[in-house]
């Protein structure tokens, strides 16, 4: 995709190399500095990731390698040439196979056994017998010193996260195996939502260019079985509905789409405190669609969801300060900001893949003269820029210190939209690098997810 008529190919290539070098150096520094200096940064064994060094092979090894080889050979051409509907279906199927194969490197337990952990949501979801009481007492059980305080992940999120799992339990999907399958299926729809969003915003060519990177990459390691992967999928579909509302010529579709977007995005705020930053992407989509009519419907519905929880006993604005206090009473105080302020972006570069650095650098290099942007380039800049601004805010707030390779999953697909601006040669060889990097990370490190 051409981003600017005035930026030469050599300049874009130079920017891509610089961005890649920055990402690789950042990852290397985040790994080596604590190891060589003894700097205790309070990550699980392998900073900047929450992971352990554990080289291994497993049932998913051969399928993952086969998928990587096939994708390296055919994915770029297929994304460019397939009819749109076949591309969307292929994106889902390929994503499902990729996520499952990487998860199965750890055997069947890799498909969701982590969800049984006492730190996770599922044990709490199984124990809920009275939802109104659960909501009423939720805030009082956030502090670490409160009687019967919530487990780490439950306390660290609004109650919507647990209630999502509670619904699955009520549907008879309460085993980690069943929920693991649901998580993989949900995560596999994320690229579909992003592709549809781009096309609705008039950026089909960038959607096709970015598709292989949205479907295949290291983030699949964490998307496959973590709750944050499910959050990412829900967020993506909420933003997709907003794009549909913003680009529809029918008033009815605009209203219905906006209400749907508001409901989904409002519930996202009840899934994770950090997902309030999806507001930046929502604004970017409305700017890209050049239509503000969906805003009052979407904002009003989102507010109604939040106020509905408040009426039930959980007020977001009352809970957040209590969470902040628990956060700073725990690991956050020990994790040095001097490391994590840049170590977070090293972890992000692992999860999104080092090519993220190239993509961001090329967006910057190709976007210096706004008047020369094509409409498609404008969409890419708006979405990837809003996603990067969101993670930057999360980083500087100090509420994200470590584990962002998982926590920032809802923003990674939108950042990777920037890969559409890479020169074709970079996209072809960059995809090979992303695939190989994902296979190596999964086989060398045990992330728990």
SULTA-V740436 format. One record per backbone hydrogen bond with DSSP energy under -1.0 kcal/mol. NH is the residue of the N-H (numbers start at 1). CO is the residue of the C=O. If there is no record, write none. Layout:
BEGIN
nh=NH co=CO
nh=NH co=CO
END
This chain:
BEGIN
nh=12 co=8
nh=13 co=9
nh=14 co=10
nh=15 co=11
nh=16 co=12
nh=17 co=13
nh=18 co=14
nh=19 co=15
nh=20 co=16
nh=21 co=17
nh=22 co=18
nh=23 co=19
nh=24 co=20
nh=25 co=21
nh=26 co=22
nh=27 co=23
nh=28 co=24
nh=29 co=25
nh=30 co=26
nh=31 co=27
nh=32 co=28
nh=33 co=29
nh=35 co=31
nh=36 co=32
nh=37 co=33
nh=38 co=34
nh=45 co=43
nh=46 co=44
nh=49 co=46
nh=51 co=44
nh=51 co=49
nh=52 co=446
nh=54 co=444
nh=56 co=443
nh=60 co=104
nh=61 co=58
nh=64 co=60
nh=65 co=61
nh=66 co=62
nh=67 co=63
nh=68 co=64
nh=69 co=65
nh=70 co=66
nh=71 co=67
nh=72 co=68
nh=73 co=69
nh=74 co=70
nh=75 co=71
nh=78 co=74
nh=79 co=75
nh=80 co=76
nh=81 co=77
nh=82 co=78
nh=87 co=83
nh=88 co=84
nh=89 co=85
nh=90 co=86
nh=91 co=87
nh=92 co=88
nh=93 co=89
nh=94 co=90
nh=95 co=91
nh=96 co=92
nh=97 co=93
nh=98 co=94
nh=99 co=95
nh=100 co=96
nh=101 co=97
nh=102 co=98
nh=103 co=99
nh=104 co=100
nh=105 co=102
nh=106 co=103
nh=107 co=104
nh=110 co=107
nh=111 co=108
nh=112 co=109
nh=113 co=109
nh=115 co=112
nh=116 co=113
nh=117 co=114
nh=120 co=117
nh=125 co=121
nh=126 co=122
nh=127 co=123
nh=134 co=130
nh=135 co=131
nh=136 co=132
nh=137 co=133
nh=141 co=138
nh=142 co=139
nh=146 co=143
nh=149 co=146
nh=150 co=141
nh=153 co=119
nh=155 co=151
nh=156 co=152
nh=157 co=154
nh=160 co=270
nh=161 co=158
nh=163 co=159
nh=164 co=160
nh=165 co=161
nh=166 co=162
nh=167 co=163
nh=168 co=164
nh=169 co=165
nh=170 co=166
nh=171 co=167
nh=172 co=169
nh=173 co=168
nh=179 co=175
nh=180 co=176
nh=181 co=177
nh=182 co=178
nh=183 co=179
nh=184 co=180
nh=185 co=181
nh=186 co=182
nh=187 co=183
nh=188 co=184
nh=189 co=186
nh=190 co=187
nh=193 co=189
nh=194 co=190
nh=195 co=191
nh=196 co=192
nh=197 co=193
nh=198 co=194
nh=199 co=195
nh=200 co=196
nh=201 co=197
nh=202 co=199
nh=203 co=198
nh=207 co=203
nh=208 co=204
nh=209 co=205
nh=210 co=206
nh=211 co=207
nh=213 co=210
nh=214 co=210
nh=215 co=211
nh=216 co=212
nh=220 co=217
nh=221 co=218
nh=222 co=219
nh=223 co=219
nh=224 co=220
nh=226 co=222
nh=230 co=226
nh=231 co=227
nh=232 co=228
nh=233 co=229
nh=234 co=230
nh=235 co=231
nh=236 co=232
nh=237 co=233
nh=238 co=234
nh=239 co=235
nh=240 co=236
nh=241 co=237
nh=242 co=238
nh=243 co=239
nh=244 co=240
nh=245 co=241
nh=246 co=242
nh=247 co=243
nh=254 co=250
nh=255 co=251
nh=256 co=252
nh=257 co=253
nh=258 co=254
nh=259 co=255
nh=260 co=256
nh=261 co=257
nh=262 co=258
nh=263 co=259
nh=264 co=260
nh=265 co=261
nh=266 co=262
nh=267 co=263
nh=268 co=264
nh=269 co=265
nh=271 co=268
nh=272 co=268
nh=275 co=272
nh=276 co=273
nh=277 co=274
nh=278 co=275
nh=279 co=276
nh=280 co=277
nh=282 co=278
nh=283 co=279
nh=284 co=280
nh=285 co=281
nh=286 co=282
nh=287 co=283
nh=288 co=284
nh=289 co=285
nh=291 co=286
nh=295 co=292
nh=298 co=294
nh=299 co=295
nh=300 co=296
nh=301 co=297
nh=302 co=298
nh=303 co=299
nh=304 co=300
nh=305 co=301
nh=306 co=302
nh=307 co=303
nh=308 co=304
nh=309 co=305
nh=310 co=306
nh=311 co=307
nh=312 co=308
nh=313 co=310
nh=314 co=309
nh=319 co=315
nh=320 co=316
nh=323 co=319
nh=324 co=320
nh=325 co=321
nh=326 co=322
nh=327 co=323
nh=328 co=324
nh=329 co=325
nh=332 co=327
nh=333 co=330
nh=335 co=331
nh=339 co=336
nh=340 co=336
nh=341 co=337
nh=342 co=339
nh=343 co=339
nh=344 co=340
nh=346 co=342
nh=347 co=343
nh=348 co=344
nh=349 co=345
nh=350 co=346
nh=351 co=347
nh=352 co=348
nh=356 co=353
nh=357 co=354
nh=359 co=355
nh=360 co=356
nh=361 co=357
nh=362 co=358
nh=363 co=359
nh=364 co=360
nh=365 co=361
nh=366 co=362
nh=372 co=369
nh=373 co=370
nh=378 co=374
nh=379 co=375
nh=380 co=376
nh=381 co=377
nh=382 co=378
nh=383 co=379
nh=384 co=380
nh=385 co=381
nh=386 co=382
nh=387 co=383
nh=388 co=384
nh=389 co=385
nh=390 co=386
nh=391 co=387
nh=392 co=388
nh=393 co=389
nh=394 co=390
nh=395 co=391
nh=396 co=392
nh=397 co=393
nh=398 co=395
nh=406 co=403
nh=407 co=403
nh=408 co=404
nh=409 co=406
nh=411 co=408
nh=412 co=408
nh=415 co=411
nh=416 co=412
nh=418 co=415
nh=419 co=416
nh=420 co=417
nh=421 co=418
nh=422 co=419
nh=427 co=423
nh=428 co=424
nh=429 co=425
nh=430 co=426
nh=431 co=427
nh=432 co=428
nh=433 co=429
nh=434 co=430
nh=435 co=431
nh=436 co=432
nh=437 co=433
nh=438 co=434
nh=439 co=435
nh=440 co=436
nh=441 co=437
nh=442 co=438
nh=443 co=439
nh=444 co=440
nh=445 co=441
nh=446 co=52
END
